[in-house]
Amino acid sequence: MTATAVETSPVSTTDLDPRWTPRLWGTLLVLCTVLFLDGLDISMVGVALPAIQTDLHLSTSTLQWIVSGYVLGYGGLLLLGGRTADLLGRRRVLLIALAVFAAASLLSVFVDNGALLIATRFIKGTSAAFTAPAGLSILTTTFAEGPVRNRALGIYTVFGASGFSSGLILGGLLSEINWRATFLLPAPLALLALLAGIKFIPKNAERATGGHDLLGALTSTGALLLLVFTVVSAPAAGWGSVRTLGSFALAAVLGAAFIVTEGKVRHPLVRLGIFRSRVLIRANLGAMSVFGAYAAFQFLVALYLQTVLGWSPLEMALALLPAGLIVAASGPAMGKLITRYGPGRLIPVGMIAFVAAYALFLRVNTEPRFVTVILPTAVLLGAGFALCFSSLNVQATTGVADNEQGLASGLVQTSFQVGGAVVLAVTSAIVGHSAIRPGHLPDSFYPALGVVTGVAVLGLIVALLGMARKEATDSPR
């Protein structure tokens, strides 16, 4: 616990007293800004994809790498990022990664071809692989488990949703001028967060004891990077090609080597015993489902609204804005809801909202159906994120020791990103070779939406199985 941490009692008067110290509020604001940047960057790029495709003359299969390049760095290095934060100091890791994020944002403004743009996206994803678990673990070790942490996570969620909703609007406005402006905006915001972090985040942030697991780091990072890369590149190479099958086999070998290593080394990168928690496993599967389905859906809906219907980026942003506004508006209440009902009861309700949203969108055609399809879909997505995002993070870190909070945070963030990479790759493979043009919706579009809906259904099943088990850690406090 840091010097400015709240009391360690699960129920603290600090949770009821809004007069947290300025240093504590400053720390929380920096961490929220980091999450805001993630939401802002992802949503702005999603809105700008059609403009990028036109300007750089990219195919649909290449276009998805603008998203997947980020996911590759993010998902492939999150475990390493989380454990590095535990070992080297969360403050140090967060600040260095923020500086890299700002530099990569600025660099991406000046690229003039798809390959270089994808490379800068990979660098940004890599930096996010260190900021995300470092930031979340600083939060979970600064705010005591229970109502105090739930309240902090509720505020944290508001900023994530605000980043998403702001990114939609700003991405729409800036894309009307030039898509490059959407890549410039995160740079000054990251720099401001860096300066504020230097001032507010305590220098004595906890780090785990023990040595470095170099072999574990190499095998886990290699396995994750190769897995994500293979899944994302398989549509172009062919799922049954020698390259794809060989890459999957090599990723499996590296994964097996990692498991063997972690069972033998004195200070493992990932303590395998952490996976004895059914609650943690369920949270990670839920994270895969939530972001996997949504990343693919955002890709599809951008092509549908802007290419098929001919909407402007701003019109698309305004159409999806209700989702972000709902999450932002509900954020302050989420901490109390999680404390009262437990994440295990809220997540299934959120998953139902996701399933309903994607199933409803299967009704789209070449005619705009804003009131009957698009608007209710956005509302349901907002409800799903409001109920699931904070709840999954609470579920994934509850009961985890402070010295493994970075690990637990890295695991759940890895699940979000790997889920996004896999489902996006599958849906991109389905629609990648079909002609998507104004006024024409290819038949392959509906099977792709069906995959998205099916992934959400799997997440709902996992959540319902968890409710049936009624683990003590899911019960309201």
C-alpha positions in Angstrom: 0.0 0.0 0.0 1.3 3.4 -0.8 1.8 6.3 1.6 -1.5 7.8 0.5 -3.5 4.7 0.5 -6.8 4.5 2.2 -7.4 2.3 5.2 -7.1 -1.4 4.5 -10.4 -2.3 6.1 -12.8 -3.7 3.5 -15.3 -1.1 4.6 -13.7 2.3 5.1 -15.2 5.6 6.2 -13.1 7.0 3.4 -15.6 5.4 1.0 -18.3 7.5 2.5 -16.2 10.7 2.9 -15.5 12.5 -0.4 -12.6 14.4 1.2 -9.9 12.1 0.0 -6.5 13.8 0.1 -5.5 15.9 -2.9 -2.6 13.5 -3.6 -5.0 10.5 -3.7 -7.4 12.3 -6.0 -4.4 13.3 -8.2 -3.2 9.7 -8.4 -6.7 8.6 -9.4 -7.0 11.3 -12.0 -3.7 10.3 -13.6 -4.8 6.6 -13.8 -8.2 7.6 -15.2 -6.5 9.7 -17.8 -4.5 6.7 -18.9 -7.7 4.7 -19.4 -9.3 7.7 -21.1 -6.5 7.7 -23.6 -7.0 4.0 -24.4 -10.8 4.6 -25.0 -10.1 7.8 -27.0 -7.5 6.2 -29.2 -9.5 3.0 -30.0 -12.7 4.8 -30.8 -11.1 7.6 -32.9 -9.3 5.1 -35.0 -12.4 3.0 -35.5 -14.3 6.1 -36.9 -11.3 7.0 -39.1 -10.9 3.5 -40.7 -12.8 4.2 -44.0 -10.9 7.5 -44.5 -7.6 5.7 -43.9 -8.5 3.0 -46.3 -9.3 5.5 -49.1 -6.3 7.7 -48.6 -3.7 4.9 -48.3 -5.5 2.6 -50.8 -5.7 -0.3 -48.4 -7.6 -3.5 -48.9 -10.2 -4.6 -46.3 -7.9 -7.4 -45.0 -5.0 -4.9 -44.7 -7.2 -2.3 -43.1 -7.9 -4.6 -40.1 -4.2 -4.5 -39.3 -4.6 -0.8 -38.3 -6.6 -2.3 -35.4 -4.8 -5.6 -35.1 -1.3 -4.0 -35.1 -2.3 -2.3 -31.8 -3.8 -5.5 -30.5 -0.7 -7.5 -31.4 1.6 -5.3 -29.2 -1.0 -4.9 -26.5 -2.1 -8.6 -26.2 1.3 -10.1 -26.8 3.1 -8.1 -24.1 0.6 -7.6 -21.4 1.7 -10.5 -19.2 5.3 -9.1 -19.4 4.0 -5.6 -18.8 2.0 -6.6 -15.7 4.9 -8.5 -14.1 7.4 -5.9 -15.0 5.3 -3.3 -13.2 5.3 -5.6 -10.1 9.0 -6.1 -10.2 10.4 -2.8 -11.3 7.9 -0.5 -9.8 4.5 0.4 -11.1 5.1 4.2 -11.1 8.3 3.9 -13.1 6.8 1.5 -15.7 3.7 3.6 -16.1 5.6 6.8 -16.7 8.1 5.4 -19.2 5.4 3.7 -21.2 3.3 6.9 -21.3 6.3 8.7 -22.8 6.6 6.0 -25.5 2.9 6.3 -26.2 3.1 10.0 -26.7 6.1 9.7 -29.0 4.4 7.0 -31.1 1.3 9.1 -31.4 3.2 12.0 -32.7 5.2 9.8 -35.1 2.1 8.2 -36.6 0.9 11.6 -37.9 3.7 11.8 -40.4 3.6 8.3 -41.9 2.6 8.0 -45.6 1.9 4.2 -46.1 0.0 1.4 -44.5 3.0 -0.5 -43.3 4.5 2.4 -41.3 1.1 3.2 -39.8 0.7 -0.4 -38.7 4.2 -0.2 -37.1 3.4 2.9 -35.1 0.1 1.2 -34.0 2.2 -1.8 -32.8 4.4 0.5 -30.8 1.4 2.2 -29.2 -0.1 -1.2 -28.4 3.2 -2.2 -26.8 3.3 0.9 -24.6 -0.3 0.3 -23.6 0.7 -3.3 -22.6 2.7 -1.6 -19.8 0.5 1.3 -18.9 -2.7 -0.7 -18.6 -1.6 -3.3 -16.0 0.6 -0.8 -14.2 -2.2 1.7 -13.9 -4.8 -0.8 -12.8 -2.5 -2.4 -10.2 -1.6 1.0 -8.8 -5.4 1.6 -8.4 -6.1 -1.8 -6.8 -3.2 -1.5 -4.4 -3.9 2.1 -3.4 -7.6 1.6 -2.8 -8.6 -1.1 -0.3 -10.6 -4.1 -1.6 -14.3 -3.6 -1.1 -16.5 -0.5 -1.2 -13.4 1.9 -1.4 -12.0 0.1 -4.4 -15.4 -0.3 -6.0 -16.0 3.4 -5.8 -12.6 4.1 -7.3 -13.2 1.6 -10.1 -16.6 3.3 -10.8 -14.9 6.6 -11.3 -12.2 4.9 -13.4 -14.9 3.4 -15.6 -16.5 6.8 -16.2 -13.2 8.1 -17.6 -12.9 5.0 -19.9 -16.4 5.6 -21.2 -15.8 9.3 -21.6 -12.7 8.5 -23.6 -14.7 6.2 -25.8 -17.6 8.7 -26.3 -15.3 11.6 -26.7 -13.2 9.6 -29.3 -16.3 9.0 -31.3 -17.2 12.7 -31.5 -13.6 13.9 -31.9 -12.8 11.2 -34.4 -15.8 12.1 -36.4 -15.0 15.8 -36.4 -11.2 15.4 -37.0 -11.8 12.8 -39.8 -13.9 15.4 -41.6 -10.7 17.5 -41.7 -8.0 14.8 -42.0 -7.7 11.4 -40.5 -4.1 12.2 -39.4 -5.5 14.6 -36.8 -7.0 11.7 -35.0 -3.6 10.3 -34.4 -2.1 13.6 -33.2 -4.6 14.3 -30.4 -3.5 11.6 -28.0 0.1 12.9 -27.9 -0.4 16.1 -25.9 -2.9 14.3 -23.6 -0.3 11.6 -22.9 2.3 14.2 -22.2 0.0 16.0 -19.7 -0.7 12.6 -18.0 3.0 12.0 -17.8 3.8 15.3 -16.1 0.9 14.8 -13.7 2.0 11.3 -12.9 5.5 12.6 -12.0 3.9 14.9 -9.5 1.1 12.8 -8.0 1.9 9.1 -8.1 3.9 8.2 -5.0 7.5 7.2 -5.6 7.3 4.4 -3.0 4.8 2.4 -5.0 5.1 -1.3 -4.0 7.0 -3.8 -6.1 7.1 -7.5 -5.7 10.1 -9.2 -4.2 12.1 -11.9 -6.0 14.2 -12.2 -9.1 13.4 -12.0 -12.8 12.1 -15.0 -14.8 13.9 -14.3 -18.1 13.0 -17.6 -19.7 9.4 -17.3 -18.7 9.3 -13.8 -20.1 10.8 -14.9 -23.4 8.6 -18.0 -23.9 5.3 -16.3 -22.8 5.9 -13.2 -24.9 7.0 -15.2 -27.9 3.9 -17.5 -27.6 1.4 -14.6 -27.2 3.0 -12.5 -30.0 3.1 -15.5 -32.4 -0.4 -16.6 -31.5 -1.9 -13.1 -32.1 0.1 -12.6 -35.2 -0.9 -16.0 -36.6 -4.6 -15.4 -36.0 -4.5 -12.0 -37.5 -2.5 -12.9 -40.6 -4.3 -16.3 -41.2 -7.0 -14.8 -43.4 -4.4 -13.6 -45.9 -2.1 -16.6 -45.6 -4.9 -19.2 -45.4 -6.1 -21.0 -42.3 -4.9 -24.3 -43.6 -1.6 -23.1 -45.1 1.8 -24.5 -44.0 2.7 -21.1 -42.6 -0.4 -20.8 -40.5 -0.4 -24.3 -39.2 3.4 -24.1 -38.5 3.0 -20.9 -36.6 0.2 -22.3 -34.5 2.4 -25.3 -33.7 5.3 -23.2 -32.7 3.1 -21.0 -30.5 1.9 -24.2 -28.8 5.4 -25.3 -28.2 6.4 -22.0 -26.7 3.3 -22.0 -24.6 4.1 -25.5 -23.3 7.7 -24.4 -22.6 6.4 -21.5 -20.6 4.2 -23.7 -18.4 7.0 -26.1 -17.7 9.3 -23.2 -16.9 6.8 -21.6 -14.5 6.5 -24.8 -12.6 10.2 -25.0 -12.0 11.7 -21.5 -11.5 11.9 -20.0 -8.1 10.4 -16.6 -9.0 7.9 -17.3 -11.9 6.6 -14.6 -14.2 3.2 -16.2 -13.7 2.5 -18.2 -10.6 0.5 -21.1 -12.0 -1.4 -21.4 -8.7 -3.3 -18.2 -9.5 -5.3 -20.2 -12.1 -6.8 -22.3 -9.3 -9.4 -19.5 -8.9 -12.5 -20.3 -10.9 -13.6 -16.7 -10.4 -10.4 -15.4 -12.0 -10.7 -17.8 -15.0 -14.4 -16.8 -15.5 -13.4 -13.1 -15.4 -10.8 -13.7 -18.1 -13.1 -15.7 -20.3 -15.7 -12.9 -19.9 -13.1 -10.3 -20.9 -12.3 -12.3 -24.1 -16.0 -12.4 -25.0 -16.7 -8.8 -24.3 -13.9 -7.2 -26.2 -13.7 -9.9 -28.8 -17.2 -9.4 -29.9 -17.1 -5.6 -29.7 -13.8 -5.1 -31.6 -15.1 -7.1 -34.5 -18.5 -5.3 -34.3 -16.9 -1.9 -34.4 -14.9 -2.9 -37.5 -18.0 -4.2 -39.2 -20.3 -1.2 -38.2 -17.7 1.3 -39.5 -17.7 -0.4 -42.9 -21.5 -0.6 -42.9 -22.4 2.9 -41.9 -19.7 4.8 -43.8 -19.2 2.6 -46.9 -22.6 0.9 -47.4 -24.8 3.7 -46.2 -22.5 6.5 -47.1 -22.6 8.2 -43.7 -19.9 10.7 -42.7 -17.6 9.9 -39.8 -19.4 12.4 -37.7 -22.8 10.9 -38.4 -21.4 7.5 -37.4 -20.0 9.0 -34.2 -23.3 10.5 -33.3 -25.1 7.3 -34.0 -22.9 5.3 -31.6 -22.5 8.1 -29.0 -25.4 6.9 -26.8 -23.3 3.8 -25.8 -20.5 5.9 -24.4 -22.9 8.4 -22.7 -24.8 5.5 -20.9 -21.5 4.1 -19.5 -20.4 7.6 -18.4 -23.7 8.4 -16.7 -23.9 5.0 -14.9 -20.2 5.0 -13.8 -20.7 6.8 -10.5 -23.3 4.2 -9.4 -21.4 1.1 -10.5 -19.2 1.0 -7.4 -22.3 0.8 -5.2 -24.0 -1.7 -7.4 -21.0 -4.0 -7.4 -20.7 -3.7 -3.6 -24.4 -4.5 -3.2 -24.9 -7.3 -5.7 -21.5 -8.6 -6.5 -19.9 -8.7 -9.9 -21.1 -12.3 -10.5 -24.7 -11.1 -10.6 -24.1 -8.0 -12.8 -22.0 -9.6 -15.5 -24.7 -12.0 -16.8 -27.1 -9.1 -17.1 -24.5 -7.1 -19.1 -23.9 -10.1 -21.3 -27.6 -10.4 -22.0 -27.5 -6.8 -23.2 -24.6 -7.5 -25.5 -26.3 -10.6 -27.0 -29.5 -8.6 -27.6 -27.5 -5.7 -29.2 -25.7 -7.9 -31.8 -28.7 -10.1 -32.5 -30.7 -6.9 -33.2 -28.1 -5.6 -35.6 -28.6 -8.7 -37.8 -31.7 -6.9 -39.1 -29.7 -4.3 -40.9 -30.0 -3.9 -44.7 -29.0 -1.3 -47.3 -31.6 1.2 -45.9 -30.9 3.3 -42.8 -32.9 2.0 -39.8 -31.7 4.3 -37.1 -34.7 4.3 -34.7 -35.5 0.6 -34.9 -32.0 -1.0 -35.1 -29.0 1.4 -34.8 -30.1 3.4 -31.8 -31.4 0.5 -29.7 -28.2 -1.4 -30.5 -26.1 1.5 -29.2 -28.2 1.7 -26.0 -27.8 -2.0 -25.4 -24.1 -1.8 -26.0 -23.9 1.0 -23.4 -25.8 -1.1 -20.9 -23.5 -4.1 -21.5 -20.3 -2.1 -21.0 -21.7 -0.3 -17.9 -22.5 -3.6 -16.2 -19.5 -5.7 -17.4 -16.4 -3.5 -17.5 -16.0 -2.6 -13.9 -17.4 -5.9 -12.8 -14.9 -8.0 -14.8 -12.0 -5.9 -13.4 -13.3 -6.3 -9.9 -13.9 -10.0 -10.4 -10.4 -10.5 -11.9 -8.5 -8.8 -9.0 -10.6 -9.7 -6.0 -8.7 -11.9 -3.4 -5.4 -11.4 -5.2 -2.4 -10.4 -3.1 -1.0 -6.9 -3.6 2.3 -8.2 -4.9 0.3 -10.0 -7.7 -2.1 -7.3 -8.6 0.0 -6.4 -11.7 -0.1 -10.0 -12.7 -3.9 -10.3 -12.3 -4.4 -7.0 -14.1 -2.1 -8.1 -16.9 -4.0 -11.4 -17.3 -7.4 -9.8 -17.6 -6.1 -7.1 -20.0 -4.4 -9.8 -22.0 -7.8 -11.6 -22.2 -9.5 -8.5 -23.5 -6.9 -8.0 -26.3 -6.4 -11.6 -27.3 -10.2 -12.0 -27.6 -10.3 -8.9 -29.7 -7.5 -10.1 -32.0 -9.1 -13.6 -32.5 -12.7 -12.5 -33.2 -11.6 -9.6 -35.4 -9.4 -11.9 -37.5 -12.2 -14.4 -38.0 -14.8 -11.7 -39.0 -12.3 -10.0 -41.2 -11.6 -13.3 -42.9 -15.3 -13.7 -43.6 -15.9 -10.3 -45.2 -12.3 -9.6 -46.4 -12.8 -11.0 -49.9 -16.3 -9.6 -50.4 -17.0 -6.3 -52.2 -18.3 -3.8 -49.7 -19.3 -0.7 -51.7 -22.0 2.0 -51.5 -25.5 0.6 -51.5 -24.3 -3.0 -51.5 -24.2 -5.3 -48.5 -22.5 -8.6 -49.3 -24.0 -11.9 -48.0 -20.8 -12.5 -46.0 -21.7 -9.6 -43.8 -24.4 -11.5 -41.9 -22.3 -14.6 -41.1 -19.7 -12.2 -39.7 -22.3 -10.6 -37.5 -23.4 -14.1 -36.5 -19.9 -14.9 -35.3 -20.0 -11.7 -33.2 -23.3 -12.7 -31.7 -22.1 -16.2 -31.0 -19.1 -15.0 -29.1 -21.4 -12.9 -26.9 -23.6 -15.9 -26.3 -20.5 -17.9 -25.1 -19.7 -15.1 -22.7 -23.2 -15.2 -21.4 -23.0 -19.0 -20.8 -19.8 -18.6 -18.9 -21.3 -15.9 -16.7 -24.5 -18.0 -16.0 -22.4 -21.0 -15.1 -20.6 -18.8 -12.6 -23.9 -17.7 -11.1 -24.9 -21.4 -10.7 -21.8 -22.2 -8.7 -22.4 -19.3 -6.3 -18.7 -18.9 -5.2 -18.3 -17.0 -2.0 -16.2 -14.4 -3.7 -19.1 -13.4 -6.0 -21.5 -12.8 -3.1 -22.3 -9.2 -2.2 -20.4 -7.9 0.8 
